[in-house]
Amino acid sequence: LRQLYSSAEDSPFLESGPNRGICGVFFEELNQASPFIKNYIDRANRYWTEEFNVDGFRFDLAKCVADNGVNINDPAHSDAVVSGWKDVSDYVWDTVDADTYMILEFFGSPTEENELGGYRDEDGDRGSMMTWHNMNRPYSEVDMGYVGGTSGFGADLSDAYFGNRSGYDQPSYIAYMESHDEQWLMRRKKAFGRSSDNTSYGTADFDTALDRQKAIAAFYFTVPGPKMTWQFGEVGYGWGPGECLKESPACSADDPSRTGPKPVRWAYADSTQSPERDKLYKTWKVLLRLRDNHEVFTGPRTGSQESISMKVANEDIVHWIKLEDENLDAVVVGNFGVNVRTATLDFPQTGTWYNFFEDTELQVDDATQSFSLRPGEFRIYTSNQLQAPPAGLVPSAPTFRSTATVGSNGTQDFGNTGVVVAFSGVGGSGEVVTEKLNEAPLGTDGIDESNASQYRFVVEAGGDLSFDDATEIRLDVSTLGGIDDANNVTIYQRPTEDTGSFTALTTSYNSTEDELVAPISSADTLGEFVLASNSEPLPVELSGFDARVDDDAVRLTWQTAAETNNAEFRVQRRPVEPSRRAGSTNWKTIGQVEGAGTTTDAQSYRFVDQELPFEADRLAYRLAQVDADGSVRHFKKVTVRRSVRELTLQGTFPNPARQRVTVQYALPASQTATLRLYDVLGRRVKTVAQGERKGRHEVQLDVSGLTSGVYFLGLTAGGTTRTQRLTVVR
């Protein structure tokens, strides 16, 4: 159009008049008041929708459509532009595709954007227009670790939810972390990431930056309202050479512009070349599936049982989001600082809560809960147990955790953590929190031995509790495994988790109690404890364990960071919800995989389970690691859910049959189903099963009284029928 007219002043279709504000900076705008322009836009939208099957449009600078020279700051311009976009949307929705997405980069007032967001959505059955909302800077600041009032740019994530913005009552604006106009989160972390005081933890470290990308996504995808991802943020794009938008000292002169071509990184999608990026990708995938499957993360929070509260302001270091819905409540909590922090928050209700990524339970007897979070650690708790994602995707929470109130001398057993503390010289009282974490310590300064444990213990005392240096820590050797001679193992301690050097404690072995025993380093000091030895084969530790359903099989993969005397892994399985056919809840060994013996190199293993019990909708798997001396140690289980996507009737067996056949069928949702047997003429022979059904089922069919011939099984549910042929022989 610009080429058709030598000057916009000569054009009835373009505007370049004065006071165009941001609109006049870039180009002449379309005059939406022109019937020709209206027809031009409508034809273009129809063409792209019908010819290329696009599912929607994002209109750049959508406020920059002119109205016969009306000043952009004039209220009449606002009315005309809002009306014009309603006309454009009406045409697409009414004549082309009612489900087309209409997204506007509008830069308008809350009143304008809210009006567009609620247009034609009175009944909630038609998509409204969506508007753009830039959250790149606050998400970047939080991601880099500039929280707790340290950010000069602002690190408040509240606006990610429409209900927190004044003037909005429609869940229709798209809050985004990254876009073509903004710097990648990974690049900002690389260039400007924050470190802890002793630099043992820093967001400018590559592996840490990837883990932070998981944490920040947990505080993005769980917020209700439309969301956008941009150009491979799910694999940590923005770290490599050339992956920088020229907008800050983070970039070089050779880096691309906002609209320039970007380097293509196929290796980022290869799990063998980029395993940590692959974990990030899988984490985002899990979060999106969680969001898609549960309305608590998407609904507008308008019902009487629906609510959302957020603690994500600039001054907050520990962030949390609490969401409530009639079917599911959820709590998302994370530490975005660069040092260990204690999270304290009130759960919406007492009872059992489930740590989604860890597949563990948290018993909430008191709604107010406190627990330690490492820098960058986040957790998602749900009020119902959901299908657990693959293990090892995110930094680990405690493997075991136990608390006790101490106010006098004596021995305190911290249960399944394997820790006992014998307190001496006690004064005051306070709560003592003990955790066993299935991960290596962050740094091993001060440890002289060559072999440090790939797990650690953290013991913290609160209140005004004090104690003397005769206080002992005792570790149950039977819960550790892989230690042939405990006399060769030393307990190390440092007062602050993740910070400073370790000190060797005077360690002894109590063979009667099978405990490693050591007095603490100084009065009133607990902290972080690890084991070390020059000779002992401290246990093999998994760095990842993943189970994935692939058609009618489950593929298991796992990795180790190092191994000592590892003879083999035994793969074990059990159904989570037992039935007569699925089997009992006893663990069954279904295969063996040879170990690597002794090695300090990372190892990868895989196993495919192709003989699945048909009726089991959920299956649990675990690994039993066998040492060369025959001792066995079990690792934490992973769980998979076998979804039923469509009405299914399996082929019968045996076929041909003489006496009895097994019939297996499955339904994706609860509905009335009828399974019948017909002869070759279509006459009903018998009804095999009938009633409300859901999931997988297996029945036995007696054919001993039937004459030889061909028969057909028919399964009908929800207006759909599936058939299978059956031959009876005599």
N, C-alpha and C positions, 0 to 999 in steps of 0.2 A: 504493500500500500504506500509505503514511504517513497518507493521508486516511481510510483505513478504520478506523484505530485511534487513539483519542485520545491514547494514550501508548504508547511503545515497550515499557513494562513490561507492557502488556496484550497485546502482540503475540507470537505464536509465530514470527513471520517476521522481525522486526527486533530489533537489539541496540543498546543505548546504555549498557551497563554501565561500571563504572570501569576505569581502566588501559587505555583503548583506544588510547593513544598518538596518533600522527598521525591515526589513523582517527576518533577521537572529535572531532577539530577541525571536521570538515566536516558530518557527517550520521550518522544511525543506519545501521548496516550491515545487509546481508542476512544472515540466518542460514542459511548454506549447509548446516547439518545438517538443516534442515527438508526433508522429502520434497516439500512443496509448492513451496518455493523452487527445489529442484533441477529440478522439472518446469517451473516458470515460466521459468528460465534456458534450459532445453533448447528449449522451445517458441518463446521469443523468438529464439534463435539460428537455429532452423530457418526461422522466418518471414522474417527478414531475408535469409538465404541464398537461399531459394527464391523469395521474392516480389520482391526487389530485386537479386538476383544479386550481392550483395557478395562479394568474394573473401577477406574476412577481418575480424577484429575486433581492436580495441585496447581493453582493459579498464582503465579508470582506477582507480587505488588498488586494484589486484587483491588486495593482501594484506588489505584491509579487508572481509573476509567473516567473520562471526562463527560461533562454534560453541557455542551454548547457554551463553553467558556466560563461556567460558574466557578468561583473561587473555591479551592479545595477546603478552605477553612469555613466556608459558608454552610450553615445547617442544611440548606437546600441541596448542597452537594452530597452530604451524608445520606439524606433521604433518597436521593436519586440513585446513588450507588447501591445502597441496600436493596432498593426496589429492583434495580437492574440485575443483581445477582439472584434475587428470587425468581425473576423471569427466566434467567439462564437455567437455573436448577429445575424449575417447573417443566421446561421443555425436555430436558434430559430424563427426568423421572417419569413424565407422563407419556412420552412418545418413543423413548429409546430403551431405557432400562431403569426400573424403579429402585434397583439396588446399587446404582452407581455412587461412588464416593465423590463428594464435592468438597475439596480442601482449599481454603483461601489464606494466603499470606496477606493479612488484611491491615495490620497496624492501626486498627480502629480503637474506639473507646469501648469500655466494657459493655455499655448499653447497646452499641451497634453489634458487637460480636455475640453477645448473649441473644439478641434478637435473631440473628442469622442461625445460631446454634439451635434455637427452639422452633425454627420455622417448619411447619408441617410435621411436627413430631408430637402432637398433642396426645395421640394414642400410643406412642412408643412403638409403633409398628413400621415406621418409615425412617430411613436414615436422614438426619439433619445435616446441614453444612458444618464443617469443622474448620476452626481457625488455628493459626500458628502461634505457639508460645515458646520463646527461646529460654531454656533452662541450662544452657551450656556452661555458663560461668559458675553458677552455684554448684552444679554437679561436679565440675572440674575442681573447684576449691575443696570440696569435701573429699573427693577422690584422692587429691594430692596430700591430704592430711591437714589442711589449713582450717581447722575447726576450733571451737572454743574461744572465738573472738580474735583469732590470729589472722583472719582473712581481711584484707583491705578491700576486696571486691564483693564480699557478701557470700555466705555459704548456707543460706536458708533454703531448704528444699520444700517448704510448705506449699508454694504455688504449684507444685506438681499435681496437686489435687484441686479441682475446680472449686470445691466448696470452701476453700481457704482464701479465695480471691474475691474481693469486694465487687459486687455488681454481677456476679455469675451465679446462675442457678441451673445451668445446663452442662452436662458432662460432655462437652463438644469441642473443647479446644485441645490441641495436641501439644502437650509439654514434651519437648525433646532434649536429649543430652548432646547430640551431635547432629550436624547437618553440613551441607556443602559450603555454607558460609562460616562455619566455626571450626576451631582447631580440634583435632582428635584428643580424646582424654589421655591416650597412651603417650602422645607427644608431649603434652603438658607435664605429665608425671616424669618423663625422661629428662626434660629440661629444667623443671622447677620443683620436682618432688621434695617433700619434707622428710627429715630424718629425726630420729630420737636423739636425746641429749648425748648419748655415748656412741651414736651412729651405728648401733648394732641392728637397727631396723630403719629402712628408708624406702619411701615409695618410688624413688628413682632407680631402684633395683628391678631388673626385668621380671624375675619370677614374682616378686612382690607386687609389681605393677599389674601383672595378669590376675593375681588373686584379688587385688583391689577392684579390678574390672568386674569380678564376680559379685563382690559385696555391693558395689554401687548399683549393679543391675538388680539386685534384690530389693533395693529401695526405689527402684524405678518401675519395674514390671508389676509389682504388687500394689501399686497405687491405682485406684479405679480411674477410668477415663482412657481415651485413645492415646496410643503411643507410637513412636516411630524409631526405628533403628537406621543407622546410616553407614554405608560403605565399610562393612566388615569389622565393625566394632566387636562383633562376637568372636573374632579370632585375634583381637589385640592389634588391629591395624593402626599405624601411626608411629610405630617405634623404629622401623627400618629406614634405610637411606631413601630419600625422595618422598617419604610419607609425611610430609609437613606442608601445611598451607602457609604461604608467605604472608604472615600477619604479625610476627613477633620475632625477637632475637632467637627463638627456638629454631628458626629455619635458616637455611643458607640461600644464597642468591640463585642457586640452580634448582631449588625446590619449586613444585608446581603452584600455579595460582589456584584460586578457589574453583574455577571452572576448567582448569587445565587437566590434561590426561594424567592419571595416577599410575604408579607401578602396579603391575598385576603380580600377585604373590600366590601362585598355585600351591607352593609348598606349605603355606599356612593351613591348607585344608587337608594335608597329609598327616595322619596321626603318627606315622613312623618318623617323619622328618621333624614334626613340630608337636610332640606329645603334650606339652603344657598348653599350647594354643588349642589343641583338641579338647582338653579338659574344660577350658573356658567356653568353647563352642557348645559342648555338651551341657554345661551349667546353664547357659542362656536358653538352650533348648528345653531343659527341664523347667526353668522358670516360666517360659512361655506356655508350656503344656499345663503347668499348675494354674496359671492365670486363665487359660482357655477352659479348663475343666471345672472351675469353681467360681461361682458368681460373686463370692465375697471379694474377689480381686478386680471385678469389673463393674458391678452394679453401682447405680448412682447414690446409694445409701439413703433412700427416702422412706423405707418402711419402718414400722414401729420397732422392729427387732434388729434394725440395721444401723450401724454407726461406724465412724472412723475417727481416731484421734492420733495425732502425730507429734513427736518430740524431735524435730529436725531443724531447729533454729540455728542461727549463726553461732550462738554461744554454746551449743551442745556438742559434746565430744562423743558420748554414747547416744546413738540415735535409736528411736523405736517407732513402730507403727502398729497400732492395734485396730483390727477390723472385726466387726461382728455382723453375723448374718443368721437367719433362722436355721440354716443347714450346717454352717461351719463358722467357727471363730478362728482368727489367726493373729499371731504376734510375730513381728519381724524386729529383731534387735541386732545392732552391730556397733563395733568400736571403730570409729574412723580417725582416732588419734594415732600416734606413733609410739605409744607406751601402753603397757597393760593397764586396763581400767576395770572397775567394778560396775556392773550394770545393776541398777535397782529399778524395778517397775512393778506395777500392779497388773496381774493377769485378769482378764474379764470375768473369770469364774474359777472356782477351785475344782479339784479333781485331777484326772490324768490328762496330761498334754503330751504331744508327740513331736520330737525333734525331727523335722522332715528330712534333712540331708543326712543325719546320723542314724536314723531309724532306731531311736531310743526313746524311752519314756521318761517324763518328768512328773513326779507326783507333787501336785500343788495343794498342800493342805492349808497354807496361808497364802492369800492372793498376792501379797507382797513378796517378791522373790529377788534375791541378790546372787550374782555369780560373776566370776572373773572372765574377762574377754581379752584375748591377745589382740595386739594391733591388727586391724584388718579383718578380724574374725566376725562372722555374722551367723545368726541362727534364725530359722523359721519354725515356729511352734504352731501346731494346729490342734483344735479340740477333738478332732476325729483322726483316727489313724488312716493315712493315705498310702498309696503305693510308693515305696521308697525308691529314690533315684539310685543310679549306680554308686557304689562306695568310692571314696577317694577323690571326688570331684572338687571339694572345697577344703580349706584348712580345717583340721579336726577340732572338734569340741572334745571335752574330756571323755575318755573311754568309760571311766567310772567316777562318781562324785558322791561324797558323803559329808554331812555336817553334824556337829555336836556342840553343845554348850558346856564349857569347862569353867569350873569355879573352885576346884580343890585339887590337891595332889592325887595322883592315881593314874591308872592305865586306861586310855581311851582307844577302842578298836573302831577304825573307820571302814568297817565292812568290806565291800567288794573292791575297794581300792588296794587292798593288801597292805595297808599302812596301819601301824599301831604307834601311838605316842605315849610314852610314860612321863607324865608331867611331874616336875619337882620344883619346890619353892614357889608355889602358885600364890599370886596375889590378884585381887579383883576377879573379874569374870568376863567372858566373852564367847562369841561363836567362833569355832574353828572350822574352816572349810578345807577339805582335802580332795584333790583331784589326781587321777592317773590319766595321763594323756598319751595316746598312741603315736607320738611323733618325737623326733630327736630334739634335743635342746638347741636353742638359737645361739650358736657359738659354744666352743668348748675350752675357752681360755682357762688355764690353771689345771687341766686334767693331763697328767703325765702318761697314763697308760695308753696303749695303742687302740684299745677297743672300748668305746663308750656305748652305752645302751641307746637304742633307737626309741626309747620311751622315757618318760620322766614323771616325777611326782611334784605337785605344788601344794604346800600347806600354808595357810594364812590364818592368822589370829586377829579377831576384832575386839571391840569393846575396850575395857581397861585391863584386860588380861595380861599378867606378867608371869615370868617363870625364870628359873636359874639355869646355868649351863650344865647342870646334872641331868636335865631333861634329855630323854633318849628317843630317837626314831628307830622303829623296828619294821623291817620289810619281810613279808611272808614269801620265802623262796619258792614255795610250791605254786604260787600264782605267777611266777616269772618264767619258769621253764628254761631249758637250754643251759643250765648251770650245773656242771659236773661236780665241781669242788668249790663251794661257797667261800671257803677260806681264802681263795685267790681273788675275791671281789671286794672292791672298796666303794663306800658310799661317799659321794661328793655333794657339797651344799654351796649355794650362793643365796644371799639374803633376799635379792630381788629377782623375780622371774624375768628371764631374757636379758638381764643387765648385769655387767660386771664379770669377775672371774670366780671360778669354783675353788673351793677349799676342800682338801681331802680330810675326811673325818676318821677318827680312830675306830676302825670297824672290826667287829668280831662276829663269829658265827656260832649261834646257839643251836647245836644239833638236836637237842631235845625238842625245842619248839620249831625247828627248821626256820629260823629267823636270822637275817642280817641285822646287827645291832650297832648303833653308834650314838654317842652323846653329841648334841648339837654344838656348833662352833662357838656360840656365845649366848649369854642370857637374852631372853626376849626376842630371839631370832629364829625364825623358821625359814620359809621361802621355797626354793626349788632344789630338788634332789635328783641325782642321776647315779647310775652304777658304771664302774669302769674296771677293766682287767686287762692284763697282758696275755693271759693264757686261756681264759674261759670263753667258750663259744656262747656269748650272749645271744638271746633268741633272734631267729630270722624275723624280720619285720617287713610286712607288706607296705609298698608305697602306693598300691592301688589294687582294687578288686572290683570288677565290673561284670554284671550279668545283663544280657540283652536278649529279648525275644526276637527270633528271626523265623517267620512263618511257623512251622511246626517243630522248631528246635530252639534251644537256649544256648547262646554262645557266651562262654565264660572267659575272661581275660584277667590276668593279674601280673603284677610286677613286684620285684624285690629290689631293695637298694644294695643289699649285701647278704651273704649266706655263710653259715658255718656248720659243717657236718650235716648238711641237708640232704637226706637220702631221697625223699619223695614227698609229693603232695597227694593226698587222697581227696577226691572230690566227693562231697556228700550232699544229699538232697532229702527234703521232706516237704509234704504239702503243708501250707499254712493253715488251711481249713480242711481237716480230714473228713473223709466220707467213706462209705463202704468200698467204693471203687478207687478213690484217689489214694487210699492207703493210710496207714497210721502216721502219727507225728514223730515216730522214731527216725533218727537220721539213718540213711541208707547210703553206703559207699557205692558210687556208680562208675568210678574210674580212678586210675592212678596216673600221675605225671611225674617223671623222673626229675629230681632236683639237681642243682648244679654243684652239690658238695660244698666246698669252701671257696668263696670268691668275694672280692670286694667290688666286682663289676655289677652293674645293674642287669637284672635278668627279666625276661618277659615270657609268659606262659599262656597257653590257651587250651580250652577243652570244649567240645560241642556235645551237648546232651540232646540226642535225637529220639530217645524213647521216653516221651513225656506221658505221665498218667493223664488220660484224656479228661477226666472230670475235675482235675485240680485247676481252679482259676488262678490261684496264687501259689508259687513255689519258692521255697527258701533254699539257698545254697551256702555251704561253708567249706573251708579248706581245713584239712587236718595235716599238719606238717610233721613229718616223721624224721627224727634224727638218725644218724648212723647207728646209735646204740639202741634204737627201737623206741625211744621215748616219743610221745605224741603230744602235740600242742594244737589246740583249735583256735582259729581266727574268727572274728566277728562275721556273722552271716550277712548276705545280701538277699533281697527279695525281688521277685518279678511278678507282674500281673499279666496274665494272658487275656487280653481283651477279645471279645467276640464282636466282630464288625458287621456281620450279616447273618441272616438265617442260614444254618448249615445242617445238612444231613450227610453224614459220612457213609462210605460204602460199607456194607455189612460184612461180617466175617464169622465163620467161614462162608465162602460162596464159591461153588455150590454147597448146599447144606442138607443134612439128613434129619437132625434132631433139634438143635437149638442154634440160634445165631445171636450175635451181639450187635445191637443197633446203637449208634452214637449220634447225638444231634446237639445243636447249640442255638441259643437265641440271644440277640444283643441287648434286649430290654425285656422287662416283665410284660408278658402278654399271654393271651389264651392261645394255646397251641394244641393241635390235633395230629397224632401220628397214626396212620391207618395202613393196612395191607390190602392190596387189590389184586384180582387175577388179571389175566391177559385181556379179558373183555371189559375191564374197568369196573367189575362188580366188587363191592366191598366184601372182604373176607373176614376181617376183624379189626377192632380198634385197639391199637397197641398202647397208646398213652393219650391222655386228654386232661387239660386243666391249665391253670396259670403256671407259667414257666419262665425262667431266666437263667442264662449261663449255660454250662455244659451238662449234659445228661447222658446216661448209658442205661439201656434196658436190655433184658433177655427176652427173646421171642421164640416160643415153642412152635416148631414147624413139623413136629413128628406126625401130626394127624393130617397133613396136607398131601394131596396127590402130586406126582411129579409134574413139573412144568415151570413156566416163567411167571413170576409175580412182581409186583411193584410196590414199594413203600412210598407213601406220600406224606410229607410234613407240611402243614398249613398253619400260618400265623400272620396276623396283620395283613391279610389279603395277598400274601405271597406263598407260593408252594414250591417245595423242593422234592425231587423224586430220585430213587435209586432202584436199580434192578436186582432181583434176587431169584436164584434158580434153586429149586428143590428137586432132589434126586432120590430114587428108591432102589 
